[in-house]
Amino acid sequence: MAEQTLRLPATVAIGDTHVTLKRWGQSAVIVAAILGREETDGQSVIWLDRVIHIGCRETFSDDWEAEGAVVTRLVRGVAATGVAPAS
């Protein structure tokens, strides 16, 4: 049976102009500038100036999901959780 490694999600802190990312077990903090923000239909999207996630998609603390090839697109809300907004 293959052994599966469980890791805690990275902690993301979002400021006015920058996002910081701290991975559990690492002392380095990753900093990225915010290029833009969008709030639509219960979904928050933030575009960053660099890739801060590992692989093609990564989930961070507070239900933020990160994806992108050249820049990181942070998404939280309907698309990230798959839950439709309450009526």
RAZI-V388063 format. One record per backbone hydrogen bond with DSSP energy under -1.0 kcal/mol. CO is the residue of the C=O (numbers start at 0). NH is the residue of the N-H. E is the energy in kcal/mol with one decimal. If there is no record, write none. Layout:
BEGIN
CO,NH,E
CO,NH,E
END
This chain:
BEGIN
9,60,-2.6
10,21,-2.5
12,19,-2.6
16,33,-2.7
17,14,-2.8
18,31,-2.4
19,12,-2.7
20,29,-2.6
21,10,-2.8
22,25,-1.8
29,20,-2.6
31,18,-2.9
32,48,-1.9
35,46,-2.5
37,44,-2.7
39,42,-2.0
42,39,-2.4
43,75,-2.3
44,37,-2.3
45,73,-3.2
46,34,-3.2
46,35,-1.2
49,71,-1.2
57,65,-3.2
60,63,-1.3
63,59,-3.7
64,74,-2.7
65,57,-2.0
66,72,-3.0
71,47,-2.8
72,66,-1.2
73,45,-2.4
74,64,-2.8
75,43,-3.6
76,80,-2.6
77,81,-2.2
END
